[in-house]
């Protein structure tokens, strides 16, 4: 399990990359960001830390429109990702190693 510092470092890197997308939205300067979580934020573990990072990103970057999904089982990961893509999300964070094989599916 990653430490709290490692999770904060990963989310901080993501926050640094998001401004690069700020000019890509035309007149609407917002960036739609989705976070797909494998567990419940109430677990006070991996998912909880990811949730806090996502909220921190949204609170800090006023142009971020955040959507989060919790308890997305691995078998439903591709469907959840496709749903967010179809909704026009610019960035989709898949907050579980287990989602990896599904990130390359079309």
Gaussian input, Z-matrix of N, CA and C with variables (Angstrom, degrees):
# hf/3-21g

backbone

0 1
 N
 C     1     B1
 C     2     B2     1     A1
 N     3     B3     2     A2     1     D1
 C     4     B4     3     A3     2     D2
 C     5     B5     4     A4     3     D3
 N     6     B6     5     A5     4     D4
 C     7     B7     6     A6     5     D5
 C     8     B8     7     A7     6     D6
 N     9     B9     8     A8     7     D7
 C    10    B10     9     A9     8     D8
 C    11    B11    10    A10     9     D9
 N    12    B12    11    A11    10    D10
 C    13    B13    12    A12    11    D11
 C    14    B14    13    A13    12    D12
 N    15    B15    14    A14    13    D13
 C    16    B16    15    A15    14    D14
 C    17    B17    16    A16    15    D15
 N    18    B18    17    A17    16    D16
 C    19    B19    18    A18    17    D17
 C    20    B20    19    A19    18    D18
 N    21    B21    20    A20    19    D19
 C    22    B22    21    A21    20    D20
 C    23    B23    22    A22    21    D21
 N    24    B24    23    A23    22    D22
 C    25    B25    24    A24    23    D23
 C    26    B26    25    A25    24    D24
 N    27    B27    26    A26    25    D25
 C    28    B28    27    A27    26    D26
 C    29    B29    28    A28    27    D27
 N    30    B30    29    A29    28    D28
 C    31    B31    30    A30    29    D29
 C    32    B32    31    A31    30    D30
 N    33    B33    32    A32    31    D31
 C    34    B34    33    A33    32    D32
 C    35    B35    34    A34    33    D33
 N    36    B36    35    A35    34    D34
 C    37    B37    36    A36    35    D35
 C    38    B38    37    A37    36    D36
 N    39    B39    38    A38    37    D37
 C    40    B40    39    A39    38    D38
 C    41    B41    40    A40    39    D39
 N    42    B42    41    A41    40    D40
 C    43    B43    42    A42    41    D41
 C    44    B44    43    A43    42    D42
 N    45    B45    44    A44    43    D43
 C    46    B46    45    A45    44    D44
 C    47    B47    46    A46    45    D45
 N    48    B48    47    A47    46    D46
 C    49    B49    48    A48    47    D47
 C    50    B50    49    A49    48    D48
 N    51    B51    50    A50    49    D49
 C    52    B52    51    A51    50    D50
 C    53    B53    52    A52    51    D51
 N    54    B54    53    A53    52    D52
 C    55    B55    54    A54    53    D53
 C    56    B56    55    A55    54    D54
 N    57    B57    56    A56    55    D55
 C    58    B58    57    A57    56    D56
 C    59    B59    58    A58    57    D57
 N    60    B60    59    A59    58    D58
 C    61    B61    60    A60    59    D59
 C    62    B62    61    A61    60    D60
 N    63    B63    62    A62    61    D61
 C    64    B64    63    A63    62    D62
 C    65    B65    64    A64    63    D63
 N    66    B66    65    A65    64    D64
 C    67    B67    66    A66    65    D65
 C    68    B68    67    A67    66    D66
 N    69    B69    68    A68    67    D67
 C    70    B70    69    A69    68    D68
 C    71    B71    70    A70    69    D69
 N    72    B72    71    A71    70    D70
 C    73    B73    72    A72    71    D71
 C    74    B74    73    A73    72    D72
 N    75    B75    74    A74    73    D73
 C    76    B76    75    A75    74    D74
 C    77    B77    76    A76    75    D75
 N    78    B78    77    A77    76    D76
 C    79    B79    78    A78    77    D77
 C    80    B80    79    A79    78    D78
 N    81    B81    80    A80    79    D79
 C    82    B82    81    A81    80    D80
 C    83    B83    82    A82    81    D81
 N    84    B84    83    A83    82    D82
 C    85    B85    84    A84    83    D83
 C    86    B86    85    A85    84    D84
 N    87    B87    86    A86    85    D85
 C    88    B88    87    A87    86    D86
 C    89    B89    88    A88    87    D87
 N    90    B90    89    A89    88    D88
 C    91    B91    90    A90    89    D89
 C    92    B92    91    A91    90    D90
 N    93    B93    92    A92    91    D91
 C    94    B94    93    A93    92    D92
 C    95    B95    94    A94    93    D93
 N    96    B96    95    A95    94    D94
 C    97    B97    96    A96    95    D95
 C    98    B98    97    A97    96    D96
 N    99    B99    98    A98    97    D97
 C   100   B100    99    A99    98    D98
 C   101   B101   100   A100    99    D99
 N   102   B102   101   A101   100   D100
 C   103   B103   102   A102   101   D101
 C   104   B104   103   A103   102   D102
 N   105   B105   104   A104   103   D103
 C   106   B106   105   A105   104   D104
 C   107   B107   106   A106   105   D105
 N   108   B108   107   A107   106   D106
 C   109   B109   108   A108   107   D107
 C   110   B110   109   A109   108   D108
 N   111   B111   110   A110   109   D109
 C   112   B112   111   A111   110   D110
 C   113   B113   112   A112   111   D111
 N   114   B114   113   A113   112   D112
 C   115   B115   114   A114   113   D113
 C   116   B116   115   A115   114   D114
 N   117   B117   116   A116   115   D115
 C   118   B118   117   A117   116   D116
 C   119   B119   118   A118   117   D117
 N   120   B120   119   A119   118   D118
 C   121   B121   120   A120   119   D119
 C   122   B122   121   A121   120   D120
 N   123   B123   122   A122   121   D121
 C   124   B124   123   A123   122   D122
 C   125   B125   124   A124   123   D123
 N   126   B126   125   A125   124   D124
 C   127   B127   126   A126   125   D125
 C   128   B128   127   A127   126   D126
 N   129   B129   128   A128   127   D127
 C   130   B130   129   A129   128   D128
 C   131   B131   130   A130   129   D129
 N   132   B132   131   A131   130   D130
 C   133   B133   132   A132   131   D131
 C   134   B134   133   A133   132   D132
 N   135   B135   134   A134   133   D133
 C   136   B136   135   A135   134   D134
 C   137   B137   136   A136   135   D135
 N   138   B138   137   A137   136   D136
 C   139   B139   138   A138   137   D137
 C   140   B140   139   A139   138   D138
 N   141   B141   140   A140   139   D139
 C   142   B142   141   A141   140   D140
 C   143   B143   142   A142   141   D141
 N   144   B144   143   A143   142   D142
 C   145   B145   144   A144   143   D143
 C   146   B146   145   A145   144   D144
 N   147   B147   146   A146   145   D145
 C   148   B148   147   A147   146   D146
 C   149   B149   148   A148   147   D147
 N   150   B150   149   A149   148   D148
 C   151   B151   150   A150   149   D149
 C   152   B152   151   A151   150   D150
 N   153   B153   152   A152   151   D151
 C   154   B154   153   A153   152   D152
 C   155   B155   154   A154   153   D153
 N   156   B156   155   A155   154   D154
 C   157   B157   156   A156   155   D155
 C   158   B158   157   A157   156   D156
 N   159   B159   158   A158   157   D157
 C   160   B160   159   A159   158   D158
 C   161   B161   160   A160   159   D159
 N   162   B162   161   A161   160   D160
 C   163   B163   162   A162   161   D161
 C   164   B164   163   A163   162   D162
 N   165   B165   164   A164   163   D163
 C   166   B166   165   A165   164   D164
 C   167   B167   166   A166   165   D165
 N   168   B168   167   A167   166   D166
 C   169   B169   168   A168   167   D167
 C   170   B170   169   A169   168   D168
 N   171   B171   170   A170   169   D169
 C   172   B172   171   A171   170   D170
 C   173   B173   172   A172   171   D171
 N   174   B174   173   A173   172   D172
 C   175   B175   174   A174   173   D173
 C   176   B176   175   A175   174   D174
 N   177   B177   176   A176   175   D175
 C   178   B178   177   A177   176   D176
 C   179   B179   178   A178   177   D177
 N   180   B180   179   A179   178   D178
 C   181   B181   180   A180   179   D179
 C   182   B182   181   A181   180   D180
 N   183   B183   182   A182   181   D181
 C   184   B184   183   A183   182   D182
 C   185   B185   184   A184   183   D183
 N   186   B186   185   A185   184   D184
 C   187   B187   186   A186   185   D185
 C   188   B188   187   A187   186   D186
 N   189   B189   188   A188   187   D187
 C   190   B190   189   A189   188   D188
 C   191   B191   190   A190   189   D189
 N   192   B192   191   A191   190   D190
 C   193   B193   192   A192   191   D191
 C   194   B194   193   A193   192   D192
 N   195   B195   194   A194   193   D193
 C   196   B196   195   A195   194   D194
 C   197   B197   196   A196   195   D195
 N   198   B198   197   A197   196   D196
 C   199   B199   198   A198   197   D197
 C   200   B200   199   A199   198   D198
 N   201   B201   200   A200   199   D199
 C   202   B202   201   A201   200   D200
 C   203   B203   202   A202   201   D201
 N   204   B204   203   A203   202   D202
 C   205   B205   204   A204   203   D203
 C   206   B206   205   A205   204   D204
 N   207   B207   206   A206   205   D205
 C   208   B208   207   A207   206   D206
 C   209   B209   208   A208   207   D207
 N   210   B210   209   A209   208   D208
 C   211   B211   210   A210   209   D209
 C   212   B212   211   A211   210   D210
 N   213   B213   212   A212   211   D211
 C   214   B214   213   A213   212   D212
 C   215   B215   214   A214   213   D213
 N   216   B216   215   A215   214   D214
 C   217   B217   216   A216   215   D215
 C   218   B218   217   A217   216   D216
 N   219   B219   218   A218   217   D217
 C   220   B220   219   A219   218   D218
 C   221   B221   220   A220   219   D219
 N   222   B222   221   A221   220   D220
 C   223   B223   222   A222   221   D221
 C   224   B224   223   A223   222   D222
 N   225   B225   224   A224   223   D223
 C   226   B226   225   A225   224   D224
 C   227   B227   226   A226   225   D225
 N   228   B228   227   A227   226   D226
 C   229   B229   228   A228   227   D227
 C   230   B230   229   A229   228   D228
 N   231   B231   230   A230   229   D229
 C   232   B232   231   A231   230   D230
 C   233   B233   232   A232   231   D231
 N   234   B234   233   A233   232   D232
 C   235   B235   234   A234   233   D233
 C   236   B236   235   A235   234   D234
 N   237   B237   236   A236   235   D235
 C   238   B238   237   A237   236   D236
 C   239   B239   238   A238   237   D237
 N   240   B240   239   A239   238   D238
 C   241   B241   240   A240   239   D239
 C   242   B242   241   A241   240   D240
 N   243   B243   242   A242   241   D241
 C   244   B244   243   A243   242   D242
 C   245   B245   244   A244   243   D243
 N   246   B246   245   A245   244   D244
 C   247   B247   246   A246   245   D245
 C   248   B248   247   A247   246   D246
 N   249   B249   248   A248   247   D247
 C   250   B250   249   A249   248   D248
 C   251   B251   250   A250   249   D249
 N   252   B252   251   A251   250   D250
 C   253   B253   252   A252   251   D251
 C   254   B254   253   A253   252   D252
 N   255   B255   254   A254   253   D253
 C   256   B256   255   A255   254   D254
 C   257   B257   256   A256   255   D255
 N   258   B258   257   A257   256   D256
 C   259   B259   258   A258   257   D257
 C   260   B260   259   A259   258   D258
 N   261   B261   260   A260   259   D259
 C   262   B262   261   A261   260   D260
 C   263   B263   262   A262   261   D261
 N   264   B264   263   A263   262   D262
 C   265   B265   264   A264   263   D263
 C   266   B266   265   A265   264   D264
 N   267   B267   266   A266   265   D265
 C   268   B268   267   A267   266   D266
 C   269   B269   268   A268   267   D267
 N   270   B270   269   A269   268   D268
 C   271   B271   270   A270   269   D269
 C   272   B272   271   A271   270   D270
 N   273   B273   272   A272   271   D271
 C   274   B274   273   A273   272   D272
 C   275   B275   274   A274   273   D273
 N   276   B276   275   A275   274   D274
 C   277   B277   276   A276   275   D275
 C   278   B278   277   A277   276   D276
 N   279   B279   278   A278   277   D277
 C   280   B280   279   A279   278   D278
 C   281   B281   280   A280   279   D279
 N   282   B282   281   A281   280   D280
 C   283   B283   282   A282   281   D281
 C   284   B284   283   A283   282   D282
 N   285   B285   284   A284   283   D283
 C   286   B286   285   A285   284   D284
 C   287   B287   286   A286   285   D285
 N   288   B288   287   A287   286   D286
 C   289   B289   288   A288   287   D287
 C   290   B290   289   A289   288   D288
 N   291   B291   290   A290   289   D289
 C   292   B292   291   A291   290   D290
 C   293   B293   292   A292   291   D291
 N   294   B294   293   A293   292   D292
 C   295   B295   294   A294   293   D293
 C   296   B296   295   A295   294   D294
 N   297   B297   296   A296   295   D295
 C   298   B298   297   A297   296   D296
 C   299   B299   298   A298   297   D297
 N   300   B300   299   A299   298   D298
 C   301   B301   300   A300   299   D299
 C   302   B302   301   A301   300   D300
 N   303   B303   302   A302   301   D301
 C   304   B304   303   A303   302   D302
 C   305   B305   304   A304   303   D303
 N   306   B306   305   A305   304   D304
 C   307   B307   306   A306   305   D305
 C   308   B308   307   A307   306   D306
 N   309   B309   308   A308   307   D307
 C   310   B310   309   A309   308   D308
 C   311   B311   310   A310   309   D309
 N   312   B312   311   A311   310   D310
 C   313   B313   312   A312   311   D311
 C   314   B314   313   A313   312   D312
 N   315   B315   314   A314   313   D313
 C   316   B316   315   A315   314   D314
 C   317   B317   316   A316   315   D315

   B1=1.4434
   B2=1.5282
   B3=1.3147
   B4=1.4528
   B5=1.5163
   B6=1.3027
   B7=1.4557
   B8=1.5253
   B9=1.2816
   B10=1.4634
   B11=1.5264
   B12=1.3324
   B13=1.4595
   B14=1.5223
   B15=1.3315
   B16=1.4621
   B17=1.5272
   B18=1.3168
   B19=1.4711
   B20=1.5295
   B21=1.3162
   B22=1.4636
   B23=1.5245
   B24=1.3205
   B25=1.4606
   B26=1.5210
   B27=1.3216
   B28=1.4676
   B29=1.5187
   B30=1.3203
   B31=1.4635
   B32=1.5261
   B33=1.3234
   B34=1.4644
   B35=1.5224
   B36=1.3232
   B37=1.4694
   B38=1.5239
   B39=1.3165
   B40=1.4649
   B41=1.5219
   B42=1.3231
   B43=1.4607
   B44=1.5257
   B45=1.3243
   B46=1.4574
   B47=1.5247
   B48=1.3234
   B49=1.4616
   B50=1.5226
   B51=1.3141
   B52=1.4590
   B53=1.5258
   B54=1.3404
   B55=1.4645
   B56=1.5289
   B57=1.2937
   B58=1.4600
   B59=1.5208
   B60=1.3274
   B61=1.4536
   B62=1.5285
   B63=1.3230
   B64=1.4635
   B65=1.5276
   B66=1.3028
   B67=1.4513
   B68=1.5084
   B69=1.3122
   B70=1.4628
   B71=1.5095
   B72=1.2951
   B73=1.4498
   B74=1.5080
   B75=1.3213
   B76=1.4511
   B77=1.5205
   B78=1.3435
   B79=1.4613
   B80=1.5147
   B81=1.3073
   B82=1.4580
   B83=1.5209
   B84=1.3063
   B85=1.4601
   B86=1.5231
   B87=1.3221
   B88=1.4509
   B89=1.5299
   B90=1.3183
   B91=1.4541
   B92=1.5208
   B93=1.3137
   B94=1.4591
   B95=1.5255
   B96=1.3202
   B97=1.4607
   B98=1.5288
   B99=1.3192
   B100=1.4624
   B101=1.5228
   B102=1.3131
   B103=1.4594
   B104=1.5244
   B105=1.3160
   B106=1.4606
   B107=1.5278
   B108=1.3364
   B109=1.4665
   B110=1.5224
   B111=1.3122
   B112=1.4610
   B113=1.5300
   B114=1.3185
   B115=1.4680
   B116=1.5079
   B117=1.3293
   B118=1.4624
   B119=1.5236
   B120=1.3213
   B121=1.4615
   B122=1.5217
   B123=1.3044
   B124=1.4626
   B125=1.5249
   B126=1.3327
   B127=1.4674
   B128=1.5254
   B129=1.3276
   B130=1.4664
   B131=1.5257
   B132=1.2977
   B133=1.4581
   B134=1.5111
   B135=1.3311
   B136=1.4596
   B137=1.5318
   B138=1.3125
   B139=1.4616
   B140=1.5234
   B141=1.2985
   B142=1.4573
   B143=1.5243
   B144=1.3309
   B145=1.4634
   B146=1.5324
   B147=1.3266
   B148=1.4582
   B149=1.5170
   B150=1.3118
   B151=1.4705
   B152=1.5280
   B153=1.3392
   B154=1.4634
   B155=1.5221
   B156=1.3307
   B157=1.4639
   B158=1.5143
   B159=1.3275
   B160=1.4643
   B161=1.5278
   B162=1.3227
   B163=1.4599
   B164=1.5243
   B165=1.3274
   B166=1.4588
   B167=1.5242
   B168=1.3274
   B169=1.4613
   B170=1.5199
   B171=1.3242
   B172=1.4616
   B173=1.5301
   B174=1.3228
   B175=1.4632
   B176=1.5265
   B177=1.3279
   B178=1.4590
   B179=1.5210
   B180=1.3094
   B181=1.4610
   B182=1.5270
   B183=1.3097
   B184=1.4693
   B185=1.5262
   B186=1.3144
   B187=1.4651
   B188=1.5294
   B189=1.3218
   B190=1.4710
   B191=1.5197
   B192=1.3320
   B193=1.4570
   B194=1.5278
   B195=1.3219
   B196=1.4564
   B197=1.5170
   B198=1.3209
   B199=1.4652
   B200=1.5248
   B201=1.3129
   B202=1.4601
   B203=1.5220
   B204=1.3124
   B205=1.4644
   B206=1.5115
   B207=1.3175
   B208=1.4599
   B209=1.5203
   B210=1.3110
   B211=1.4685
   B212=1.5272
   B213=1.3239
   B214=1.4579
   B215=1.5276
   B216=1.3074
   B217=1.4575
   B218=1.5246
   B219=1.3093
   B220=1.4620
   B221=1.5235
   B222=1.3214
   B223=1.4592
   B224=1.5336
   B225=1.3291
   B226=1.4587
   B227=1.5357
   B228=1.3339
   B229=1.4619
   B230=1.5232
   B231=1.3267
   B232=1.4700
   B233=1.5250
   B234=1.3160
   B235=1.4708
   B236=1.5266
   B237=1.3255
   B238=1.4656
   B239=1.5235
   B240=1.3290
   B241=1.4644
   B242=1.5250
   B243=1.3196
   B244=1.4663
   B245=1.5202
   B246=1.3322
   B247=1.4587
   B248=1.5207
   B249=1.3280
   B250=1.4619
   B251=1.5279
   B252=1.3207
   B253=1.4701
   B254=1.5243
   B255=1.3149
   B256=1.4665
   B257=1.5331
   B258=1.3273
   B259=1.4629
   B260=1.5259
   B261=1.3244
   B262=1.4575
   B263=1.5090
   B264=1.3224
   B265=1.4638
   B266=1.5261
   B267=1.3251
   B268=1.4577
   B269=1.5217
   B270=1.3288
   B271=1.4629
   B272=1.5260
   B273=1.3247
   B274=1.4690
   B275=1.5222
   B276=1.3261
   B277=1.4541
   B278=1.5235
   B279=1.3082
   B280=1.4634
   B281=1.5246
   B282=1.3058
   B283=1.4575
   B284=1.5247
   B285=1.3328
   B286=1.4539
   B287=1.5210
   B288=1.2959
   B289=1.4555
   B290=1.5260
   B291=1.3147
   B292=1.4683
   B293=1.5233
   B294=1.3296
   B295=1.4642
   B296=1.5293
   B297=1.3036
   B298=1.4568
   B299=1.5174
   B300=1.3223
   B301=1.4689
   B302=1.5315
   B303=1.3129
   B304=1.4625
   B305=1.5168
   B306=1.3353
   B307=1.4547
   B308=1.5227
   B309=1.3176
   B310=1.4680
   B311=1.5247
   B312=1.3164
   B313=1.4738
   B314=1.5042
   B315=1.3396
   B316=1.4707
   B317=1.4980
   A1=108.25
   A2=116.22
   A3=120.93
   A4=110.41
   A5=115.05
   A6=119.58
   A7=110.36
   A8=114.92
   A9=120.70
   A10=110.36
   A11=117.34
   A12=120.88
   A13=111.53
   A14=116.95
   A15=120.36
   A16=110.76
   A17=117.15
   A18=121.13
   A19=109.54
   A20=116.89
   A21=120.77
   A22=109.98
   A23=117.48
   A24=120.54
   A25=111.92
   A26=117.24
   A27=121.09
   A28=110.52
   A29=117.23
   A30=120.26
   A31=111.42
   A32=117.29
   A33=120.16
   A34=110.99
   A35=116.24
   A36=119.90
   A37=110.17
   A38=116.25
   A39=120.00
   A40=110.64
   A41=116.34
   A42=119.95
   A43=111.15
   A44=116.95
   A45=120.05
   A46=111.93
   A47=116.90
   A48=120.83
   A49=112.73
   A50=118.47
   A51=121.09
   A52=114.29
   A53=121.10
   A54=118.67
   A55=113.62
   A56=117.32
   A57=120.06
   A58=111.66
   A59=116.71
   A60=121.23
   A61=112.19
   A62=118.21
   A63=121.30
   A64=112.84
   A65=119.81
   A66=121.64
   A67=113.78
   A68=119.16
   A69=122.60
   A70=113.44
   A71=118.27
   A72=119.66
   A73=115.78
   A74=118.90
   A75=120.40
   A76=109.86
   A77=116.41
   A78=119.98
   A79=112.02
   A80=116.73
   A81=121.12
   A82=107.56
   A83=117.09
   A84=121.88
   A85=113.47
   A86=117.93
   A87=119.75
   A88=111.05
   A89=114.27
   A90=122.06
   A91=106.72
   A92=115.83
   A93=120.65
   A94=108.32
   A95=115.40
   A96=122.12
   A97=108.54
   A98=115.64
   A99=120.96
   A100=109.21
   A101=115.67
   A102=122.01
   A103=107.02
   A104=115.42
   A105=121.37
   A106=107.52
   A107=115.47
   A108=121.54
   A109=110.05
   A110=116.46
   A111=120.97
   A112=112.64
   A113=116.48
   A114=120.15
   A115=111.22
   A116=114.85
   A117=121.70
   A118=109.45
   A119=116.52
   A120=120.55
   A121=111.46
   A122=117.35
   A123=120.81
   A124=112.60
   A125=118.03
   A126=119.58
   A127=112.80
   A128=116.21
   A129=122.09
   A130=112.45
   A131=116.12
   A132=122.39
   A133=110.06
   A134=115.57
   A135=123.39
   A136=111.69
   A137=117.01
   A138=120.90
   A139=111.08
   A140=117.04
   A141=121.55
   A142=110.85
   A143=116.81
   A144=120.89
   A145=111.06
   A146=116.74
   A147=119.89
   A148=111.76
   A149=115.64
   A150=121.37
   A151=110.53
   A152=116.99
   A153=120.45
   A154=111.14
   A155=116.81
   A156=120.51
   A157=111.62
   A158=116.83
   A159=120.91
   A160=110.60
   A161=116.97
   A162=120.20
   A163=111.26
   A164=115.81
   A165=120.05
   A166=111.45
   A167=116.28
   A168=121.00
   A169=109.90
   A170=116.71
   A171=121.59
   A172=111.74
   A173=116.49
   A174=120.76
   A175=111.84
   A176=116.60
   A177=121.76
   A178=112.62
   A179=116.87
   A180=121.89
   A181=108.96
   A182=115.70
   A183=120.68
   A184=113.52
   A185=118.19
   A186=121.57
   A187=113.30
   A188=117.40
   A189=121.19
   A190=110.10
   A191=115.23
   A192=122.23
   A193=105.88
   A194=116.99
   A195=122.53
   A196=112.69
   A197=114.98
   A198=122.67
   A199=107.09
   A200=117.04
   A201=121.23
   A202=110.14
   A203=114.79
   A204=121.26
   A205=108.14
   A206=116.34
   A207=121.76
   A208=109.53
   A209=114.88
   A210=122.78
   A211=113.04
   A212=116.19
   A213=120.59
   A214=107.56
   A215=115.79
   A216=121.15
   A217=111.51
   A218=115.19
   A219=120.72
   A220=111.65
   A221=117.84
   A222=120.57
   A223=112.30
   A224=117.85
   A225=122.17
   A226=111.90
   A227=117.26
   A228=121.69
   A229=112.95
   A230=117.63
   A231=120.40
   A232=111.31
   A233=117.28
   A234=121.48
   A235=110.27
   A236=116.89
   A237=120.73
   A238=110.94
   A239=116.88
   A240=120.39
   A241=110.89
   A242=116.68
   A243=121.15
   A244=110.50
   A245=116.97
   A246=120.62
   A247=112.05
   A248=116.60
   A249=120.19
   A250=110.95
   A251=117.51
   A252=120.34
   A253=110.39
   A254=116.67
   A255=121.11
   A256=111.84
   A257=116.84
   A258=121.06
   A259=111.94
   A260=117.21
   A261=120.87
   A262=115.36
   A263=117.76
   A264=119.91
   A265=109.73
   A266=114.86
   A267=121.18
   A268=111.71
   A269=116.53
   A270=122.44
   A271=107.93
   A272=116.08
   A273=120.83
   A274=107.49
   A275=116.19
   A276=121.22
   A277=108.24
   A278=116.01
   A279=122.40
   A280=106.44
   A281=116.39
   A282=122.34
   A283=112.69
   A284=115.32
   A285=121.06
   A286=108.89
   A287=116.06
   A288=121.33
   A289=110.76
   A290=116.54
   A291=121.72
   A292=113.50
   A293=117.70
   A294=120.87
   A295=112.03
   A296=117.61
   A297=122.77
   A298=115.82
   A299=119.63
   A300=120.09
   A301=113.37
   A302=117.42
   A303=121.06
   A304=113.48
   A305=117.13
   A306=119.55
   A307=112.62
   A308=118.10
   A309=120.45
   A310=112.60
   A311=117.51
   A312=120.17
   A313=109.97
   A314=115.48
   A315=120.21
   A316=110.71
   D1=137.16
   D2=178.66
   D3=-73.58
   D4=149.23
   D5=177.72
   D6=-77.40
   D7=166.83
   D8=177.97
   D9=-59.15
   D10=-38.47
   D11=178.94
   D12=-63.77
   D13=-37.98
   D14=179.49
   D15=-66.53
   D16=-42.12
   D17=178.90
   D18=-63.79
   D19=-44.41
   D20=179.20
   D21=-62.64
   D22=-39.51
   D23=178.49
   D24=-63.15
   D25=-43.73
   D26=179.56
   D27=-63.50
   D28=-46.48
   D29=-179.59
   D30=-67.70
   D31=-32.93
   D32=175.98
   D33=-64.70
   D34=-40.32
   D35=176.75
   D36=-61.72
   D37=-41.47
   D38=178.90
   D39=-62.52
   D40=-40.60
   D41=179.18
   D42=-63.44
   D43=-34.29
   D44=178.52
   D45=-69.55
   D46=-30.67
   D47=-178.88
   D48=-79.97
   D49=-28.97
   D50=-174.85
   D51=-59.85
   D52=-36.39
   D53=178.65
   D54=-59.79
   D55=-22.52
   D56=178.10
   D57=-64.29
   D58=-24.26
   D59=-179.91
   D60=-90.60
   D61=-7.21
   D62=-171.29
   D63=-59.73
   D64=-33.97
   D65=-178.73
   D66=-89.11
   D67=2.62
   D68=-174.41
   D69=-88.69
   D70=-6.06
   D71=-172.29
   D72=-96.45
   D73=9.52
   D74=-178.31
   D75=71.92
   D76=-136.36
   D77=-179.36
   D78=-69.67
   D79=-33.43
   D80=178.62
   D81=-82.20
   D82=107.56
   D83=-176.04
   D84=-82.34
   D85=1.64
   D86=-178.74
   D87=-77.44
   D88=155.31
   D89=176.35
   D90=-120.45
   D91=124.74
   D92=177.90
   D93=-86.02
   D94=119.75
   D95=-178.33
   D96=-120.43
   D97=129.62
   D98=176.49
   D99=-115.20
   D100=144.27
   D101=174.84
   D102=-125.22
   D103=122.64
   D104=178.64
   D105=-105.14
   D106=119.65
   D107=-176.87
   D108=-107.58
   D109=142.26
   D110=-179.28
   D111=-82.19
   D112=-21.45
   D113=-178.69
   D114=-126.71
   D115=-163.51
   D116=178.99
   D117=-99.32
   D118=141.85
   D119=179.96
   D120=-62.39
   D121=-23.97
   D122=-179.46
   D123=-72.04
   D124=-2.29
   D125=-178.61
   D126=-74.38
   D127=-12.30
   D128=-178.93
   D129=53.49
   D130=33.80
   D131=177.11
   D132=-129.29
   D133=-131.89
   D134=-176.61
   D135=-55.94
   D136=-50.73
   D137=-177.71
   D138=-66.06
   D139=-40.50
   D140=179.31
   D141=-59.65
   D142=-45.99
   D143=179.99
   D144=-64.79
   D145=-39.14
   D146=176.24
   D147=-63.86
   D148=-40.49
   D149=177.50
   D150=-61.48
   D151=-45.85
   D152=178.66
   D153=-61.41
   D154=-40.83
   D155=178.36
   D156=-64.18
   D157=-42.28
   D158=179.23
   D159=-64.26
   D160=-43.77
   D161=177.72
   D162=-63.01
   D163=-40.59
   D164=178.43
   D165=-62.65
   D166=-41.54
   D167=177.53
   D168=-61.24
   D169=-47.15
   D170=-178.48
   D171=-64.90
   D172=-39.24
   D173=179.40
   D174=-69.13
   D175=-35.77
   D176=-176.82
   D177=-80.39
   D178=-38.41
   D179=-176.15
   D180=-105.82
   D181=101.09
   D182=-173.42
   D183=-62.80
   D184=-21.11
   D185=-178.39
   D186=-86.39
   D187=-0.23
   D188=179.45
   D189=-90.18
   D190=126.60
   D191=172.58
   D192=-105.07
   D193=111.84
   D194=-170.68
   D195=-99.36
   D196=136.49
   D197=170.45
   D198=-127.37
   D199=137.16
   D200=178.40
   D201=-128.92
   D202=144.51
   D203=172.86
   D204=-128.18
   D205=131.67
   D206=178.34
   D207=-108.79
   D208=162.11
   D209=175.91
   D210=56.11
   D211=41.92
   D212=177.13
   D213=-91.41
   D214=104.69
   D215=179.81
   D216=-64.61
   D217=155.17
   D218=-177.16
   D219=-56.43
   D220=-38.29
   D221=-178.19
   D222=-67.93
   D223=-17.30
   D224=-179.39
   D225=-104.78
   D226=0.08
   D227=-173.75
   D228=-58.55
   D229=-49.08
   D230=-177.96
   D231=-61.35
   D232=-38.86
   D233=179.35
   D234=-65.58
   D235=-42.39
   D236=179.04
   D237=-64.58
   D238=-42.99
   D239=178.65
   D240=-63.06
   D241=-45.36
   D242=179.34
   D243=-61.38
   D244=-40.75
   D245=178.44
   D246=-59.53
   D247=-45.84
   D248=178.59
   D249=-66.19
   D250=-39.27
   D251=177.57
   D252=-62.64
   D253=-42.86
   D254=178.86
   D255=-64.88
   D256=-28.71
   D257=177.31
   D258=-78.38
   D259=-5.33
   D260=177.37
   D261=92.10
   D262=20.05
   D263=177.66
   D264=-64.88
   D265=136.10
   D266=-179.75
   D267=-84.14
   D268=-33.59
   D269=-178.95
   D270=-135.36
   D271=133.12
   D272=176.65
   D273=-124.59
   D274=114.20
   D275=176.18
   D276=-91.17
   D277=123.59
   D278=177.83
   D279=-102.45
   D280=98.85
   D281=-169.06
   D282=-87.20
   D283=52.77
   D284=172.97
   D285=-163.92
   D286=137.07
   D287=175.75
   D288=-59.00
   D289=-33.54
   D290=-177.43
   D291=-64.92
   D292=-18.60
   D293=178.77
   D294=-79.44
   D295=-13.11
   D296=-174.71
   D297=-45.67
   D298=-52.09
   D299=-178.23
   D300=-61.34
   D301=-23.62
   D302=-176.99
   D303=-86.69
   D304=-14.72
   D305=-177.26
   D306=-72.05
   D307=-18.41
   D308=-179.10
   D309=-99.42
   D310=-1.12
   D311=178.80
   D312=-77.02
   D313=148.59
   D314=179.76
   D315=-102.00

